[in-house]
Amino acid sequence: MSQIPPPRRRRALGCGIAATAVALVGIVPTAIVFVLASAMDPNYGWLLFITLPIAVFFGSVALVLGVIGIAFALTDRGGYAWPIVGIALGAAQLIPAAALLTG
């Protein structure tokens, strides 16, 4: 009789998908404001003062979740794709804030 192999751990996949979802929650409002400001009326641009801090918060949370997902992927010898996507999207949200703060 042979033993059943233990189930594969999917912690990295879960953290990576969570990081991507959290990053998208931060990206979508900012993208909507950009579309509204460019297509409808330039007066919608003031909404960026509301959406940029939200994007920075969700981007940093996504970055942390992505790094945790990479750590889990290293220990589980699993897939790296979703955590890397979460890290990339989280870092992309932090770039406008860094540009705004550094001038």
MDAnalysis code that builds the backbone (N, CA, C; Angstrom):
import MDAnalysis as mda
import numpy as np

u = mda.Universe.empty(309, n_residues=103, atom_resindex=np.repeat(np.arange(103), 3), trajectory=True)
u.add_TopologyAttr("name", ["N", "CA", "C"] * 103)
u.add_TopologyAttr("resid", np.arange(1, 104))
u.add_TopologyAttr("resname", ["MET", "SER", "GLN", "ILE", "PRO", "PRO", "PRO", "ARG", "ARG", "ARG", "ARG", "ALA", "LEU", "GLY", "CYS", "GLY", "ILE", "ALA", "ALA", "THR", "ALA", "VAL", "ALA", "LEU", "VAL", "GLY", "ILE", "VAL", "PRO", "THR", "ALA", "ILE", "VAL", "PHE", "VAL", "LEU", "ALA", "SER", "ALA", "MET", "ASP", "PRO", "ASN", "TYR", "GLY", "TRP", "LEU", "LEU", "PHE", "ILE", "THR", "LEU", "PRO", "ILE", "ALA", "VAL", "PHE", "PHE", "GLY", "SER", "VAL", "ALA", "LEU", "VAL", "LEU", "GLY", "VAL", "ILE", "GLY", "ILE", "ALA", "PHE", "ALA", "LEU", "THR", "ASP", "ARG", "GLY", "GLY", "TYR", "ALA", "TRP", "PRO", "ILE", "VAL", "GLY", "ILE", "ALA", "LEU", "GLY", "ALA", "ALA", "GLN", "LEU", "ILE", "PRO", "ALA", "ALA", "ALA", "LEU", "LEU", "THR", "GLY"])
u.atoms.positions = np.array([
    [0.822, -1.166, 0.000],
    [0.000, 0.000, 0.000],
    [0.879, 1.248, 0.000],
    [0.541, 2.172, -0.832],
    [1.317, 3.406, -0.856],
    [0.531, 4.514, -0.159],
    [1.302, 5.461, 0.328],
    [0.670, 6.570, 1.035],
    [0.196, 7.633, 0.048],
    [-0.832, 8.341, 0.456],
    [-1.329, 9.444, -0.351],
    [-0.407, 10.635, -0.117],
    [0.046, 11.280, -1.202],
    [0.920, 12.445, -0.993],
    [0.146, 13.577, -0.327],
    [0.841, 14.348, 0.501],
    [0.143, 15.459, 1.174],
    [-0.315, 16.501, 0.155],
    [-1.392, 17.196, 0.463],
    [-1.871, 18.214, -0.487],
    [-0.865, 19.355, -0.614],
    [-0.830, 19.916, -1.806],
    [0.105, 20.998, -2.075],
    [-0.347, 22.271, -1.386],
    [0.588, 22.982, -0.813],
    [0.259, 24.242, -0.144],
    [0.029, 25.323, -1.182],
    [-0.961, 26.142, -0.948],
    [-1.303, 27.205, -1.879],
    [-1.311, 28.566, -1.186],
    [-0.438, 28.711, -0.205],
    [-0.382, 29.990, 0.506],
    [0.110, 31.110, -0.396],
    [1.084, 30.814, -1.245],
    [1.625, 31.840, -2.144],
    [0.572, 32.270, -3.155],
    [-0.203, 31.322, -3.652],
    [-1.258, 31.658, -4.606],
    [-2.305, 32.547, -3.950],
    [-2.695, 32.216, -2.731],
    [-3.685, 33.032, -2.018],
    [-3.194, 34.436, -1.732],
    [-1.966, 34.558, -1.268],
    [-1.413, 35.893, -0.996],
    [-1.229, 36.684, -2.286],
    [-0.835, 36.014, -3.359],
    [-0.653, 36.702, -4.626],
    [-1.963, 37.211, -5.211],
    [-3.004, 36.384, -5.150],
    [-4.306, 36.818, -5.649],
    [-4.863, 37.933, -4.769],
    [-4.662, 37.819, -3.454],
    [-5.115, 38.887, -2.552],
    [-4.371, 40.187, -2.833],
    [-3.060, 40.113, -3.082],
    [-2.277, 41.312, -3.388],
    [-2.746, 41.948, -4.692],
    [-3.045, 41.136, -5.684],
    [-3.525, 41.667, -6.957],
    [-4.900, 42.304, -6.806],
    [-5.775, 41.664, -6.049],
    [-7.120, 42.210, -5.838],
    [-7.070, 43.530, -5.074],
    [-6.237, 43.582, -4.034],
    [-6.106, 44.817, -3.258],
    [-5.512, 45.923, -4.113],
    [-4.551, 45.587, -4.964],
    [-3.961, 46.597, -5.849],
    [-4.992, 47.119, -6.845],
    [-5.835, 46.235, -7.353],
    [-6.862, 46.680, -8.292],
    [-7.906, 47.560, -7.621],
    [-8.182, 47.303, -6.343],
    [-9.107, 48.168, -5.604],
    [-8.543, 49.583, -5.505],
    [-7.249, 49.720, -5.440],
    [-6.640, 51.045, -5.403],
    [-6.501, 51.689, -6.769],
    [-6.359, 50.878, -7.825],
    [-6.141, 51.414, -9.164],
    [-7.440, 51.878, -9.806],
    [-8.509, 51.150, -9.611],
    [-9.766, 51.417, -10.322],
    [-10.317, 52.822, -10.058],
    [-10.403, 53.321, -8.811],
    [-10.925, 54.676, -8.629],
    [-10.078, 55.755, -9.293],
    [-8.772, 55.609, -9.242],
    [-7.897, 56.582, -9.879],
    [-8.061, 56.548, -11.398],
    [-8.195, 55.360, -11.956],
    [-8.405, 55.249, -13.399],
    [-9.742, 55.870, -13.808],
    [-10.768, 55.669, -12.990],
    [-12.070, 56.267, -13.288],
    [-11.982, 57.794, -13.271],
    [-11.254, 58.337, -12.300],
    [-11.102, 59.794, -12.223],
    [-10.339, 60.311, -13.436],
    [-9.280, 59.611, -13.858],
    [-8.551, 60.040, -15.039],
    [-9.436, 60.025, -16.284],
    [-10.269, 59.000, -16.428],
    [-11.169, 58.930, -17.585],
    [-12.195, 60.057, -17.520],
    [-12.758, 60.283, -16.348],
    [-13.740, 61.361, -16.212],
    [-13.127, 62.726, -16.494],
    [-11.921, 62.951, -15.983],
    [-11.281, 64.252, -16.164],
    [-10.852, 64.479, -17.608],
    [-10.474, 63.434, -18.296],
    [-10.020, 63.628, -19.671],
    [-11.164, 63.611, -20.679],
    [-12.202, 62.853, -20.417],
    [-13.271, 62.720, -21.398],
    [-14.463, 63.646, -21.127],
    [-14.829, 63.788, -19.881],
    [-16.051, 64.524, -19.571],
    [-15.787, 65.998, -19.269],
    [-15.113, 66.230, -18.151],
    [-14.948, 67.600, -17.687],
    [-13.652, 67.681, -16.884],
    [-12.779, 68.631, -17.154],
    [-11.537, 68.748, -16.397],
    [-11.750, 69.075, -14.918],
    [-12.936, 69.500, -14.557],
    [-13.203, 69.812, -13.152],
    [-13.266, 68.577, -12.268],
    [-13.294, 67.394, -12.863],
    [-13.264, 66.165, -12.072],
    [-11.861, 65.879, -11.531],
    [-10.877, 66.631, -11.948],
    [-9.504, 66.396, -11.509],
    [-9.295, 66.554, -10.020],
    [-10.134, 67.329, -9.337],
    [-9.968, 67.501, -7.898],
    [-10.206, 66.191, -7.148],
    [-10.879, 65.241, -7.766],
    [-11.104, 63.946, -7.114],
    [-9.806, 63.161, -6.910],
    [-8.743, 63.565, -7.620],
    [-7.450, 62.904, -7.408],
    [-6.930, 63.127, -5.990],
    [-7.320, 64.245, -5.366],
    [-6.913, 64.476, -3.985],
    [-7.525, 63.438, -3.047],
    [-8.608, 62.836, -3.446],
    [-9.247, 61.792, -2.645],
    [-8.723, 60.417, -3.036],
    [-8.559, 60.170, -4.333],
    [-8.202, 58.823, -4.772],
    [-6.710, 58.501, -4.648],
    [-5.838, 59.498, -4.715],
    [-4.408, 59.198, -4.597],
    [-4.015, 58.672, -3.222],
    [-4.497, 59.244, -2.109],
    [-4.168, 58.616, -0.818],
    [-4.739, 57.201, -0.676],
    [-5.909, 56.978, -1.251],
    [-6.483, 55.630, -1.220],
    [-5.603, 54.675, -2.020],
    [-5.132, 55.125, -3.178],
    [-4.265, 54.289, -4.007],
    [-2.937, 54.004, -3.317],
    [-2.389, 54.989, -2.615],
    [-1.128, 54.773, -1.895],
    [-1.321, 53.756, -0.777],
    [-2.427, 53.854, -0.059],
    [-2.692, 52.903, 1.020],
    [-2.836, 51.483, 0.477],
    [-3.698, 51.319, -0.540],
    [-3.908, 49.983, -1.087],
    [-2.671, 49.471, -1.819],
    [-1.899, 50.363, -2.400],
    [-0.659, 49.943, -3.042],
    [0.363, 49.416, -2.059],
    [0.471, 50.069, -0.911],
    [1.420, 49.582, 0.095],
    [0.957, 48.263, 0.706],
    [-0.353, 48.107, 0.904],
    [-0.871, 46.834, 1.416],
    [-0.626, 45.727, 0.393],
    [-0.844, 46.022, -0.879],
    [-0.593, 45.036, -1.929],
    [0.882, 44.677, -2.009],
    [1.741, 45.650, -1.813],
    [3.180, 45.395, -1.831],
    [3.580, 44.449, -0.699],
    [3.038, 44.678, 0.479],
    [3.353, 43.814, 1.619],
    [2.802, 42.404, 1.391],
    [1.561, 42.305, 0.905],
    [0.999, 40.982, 0.625],
    [1.782, 40.250, -0.460],
    [2.265, 40.979, -1.453],
    [3.072, 40.354, -2.493],
    [4.396, 39.835, -1.973],
    [5.017, 40.591, -1.093],
    [6.286, 40.133, -0.502],
    [6.049, 38.904, 0.370],
    [4.957, 38.891, 1.120],
    [4.619, 37.710, 1.913],
    [4.353, 36.520, 0.985],
    [3.680, 36.758, -0.138],
    [3.439, 35.697, -1.108],
    [4.729, 35.155, -1.710],
    [5.688, 36.033, -1.974],
    [6.996, 35.582, -2.477],
    [7.696, 34.721, -1.431],
    [7.614, 35.130, -0.166],
    [8.237, 34.335, 0.900],
    [7.579, 32.957, 0.994],
    [6.261, 32.907, 0.892],
    [5.571, 31.622, 0.912],
    [5.925, 30.787, -0.319],
    [6.082, 31.429, -1.463],
    [6.447, 30.700, -2.679],
    [7.844, 30.105, -2.561],
    [8.728, 30.820, -1.890],
    [10.079, 30.282, -1.690],
    [10.059, 29.060, -0.781],
    [9.262, 29.122, 0.288],
    [9.235, 27.984, 1.212],
    [8.448, 26.805, 0.647],
    [7.414, 27.077, -0.140],
    [6.592, 25.998, -0.702],
    [7.086, 25.504, -2.050],
    [8.061, 26.196, -2.614],
    [8.562, 25.908, -3.957],
    [7.409, 25.908, -4.956],
    [6.628, 26.989, -4.894],
    [5.431, 27.088, -5.728],
    [5.555, 28.173, -6.764],
    [4.407, 28.612, -7.250],
    [4.363, 29.608, -8.307],
    [4.614, 31.012, -7.787],
    [5.304, 31.792, -8.593],
    [5.671, 33.153, -8.230],
    [4.857, 34.207, -8.980],
    [4.021, 33.802, -9.919],
    [3.407, 34.752, -10.839],
    [2.466, 35.734, -10.139],
    [1.509, 35.253, -9.376],
    [0.545, 36.146, -8.736],
    [1.190, 37.083, -7.730],
    [2.107, 36.628, -6.878],
    [2.760, 37.591, -5.980],
    [3.554, 38.662, -6.718],
    [4.188, 38.301, -7.825],
    [4.954, 39.288, -8.580],
    [4.022, 40.308, -9.228],
    [2.871, 39.853, -9.720],
    [1.895, 40.782, -10.294],
    [1.394, 41.742, -9.219],
    [1.132, 41.224, -8.015],
    [0.698, 42.083, -6.907],
    [1.751, 43.102, -6.525],
    [3.008, 42.689, -6.502],
    [4.099, 43.615, -6.179],
    [4.222, 44.687, -7.258],
    [4.125, 44.292, -8.518],
    [4.254, 45.263, -9.610],
    [3.119, 46.283, -9.580],
    [1.892, 45.827, -9.374],
    [0.762, 46.757, -9.319],
    [0.838, 47.653, -8.085],
    [1.280, 47.099, -6.960],
    [1.426, 47.908, -5.755],
    [2.503, 48.969, -5.902],
    [3.611, 48.593, -6.538],
    [4.682, 49.566, -6.750],
    [4.263, 50.629, -7.760],
    [3.457, 50.240, -8.736],
    [2.989, 51.219, -9.722],
    [2.090, 52.267, -9.080],
    [1.412, 51.911, -8.011],
    [0.569, 52.878, -7.318],
    [1.382, 53.815, -6.447],
    [2.535, 53.392, -6.008],
    [3.357, 54.230, -5.147],
    [4.218, 55.222, -5.940],
    [4.393, 54.998, -7.226],
    [5.228, 55.876, -8.047],
    [4.659, 57.301, -8.135],
    [3.340, 57.498, -8.377],
    [2.848, 58.884, -8.401],
    [3.000, 59.613, -7.071],
    [2.840, 58.906, -5.970],
    [3.018, 59.542, -4.665],
    [4.480, 59.922, -4.443],
    [5.401, 59.048, -4.859],
    [6.818, 59.360, -4.728],
    [7.190, 60.550, -5.606],
    [6.628, 60.611, -6.800],
    [6.904, 61.738, -7.691],
    [6.336, 63.031, -7.134],
    [5.174, 62.936, -6.503],
    [4.556, 64.121, -5.922],
    [5.347, 64.623, -4.715],
    [5.871, 63.701, -3.920],
    [6.601, 64.104, -2.718],
    [8.012, 64.584, -3.006],
    [8.658, 64.042, -4.042],
    [10.032, 64.436, -4.317],
    [10.121, 65.616, -5.272],
    [9.038, 65.943, -5.915],
    [9.041, 67.133, -6.768],
    [9.292, 66.784, -8.141],
])
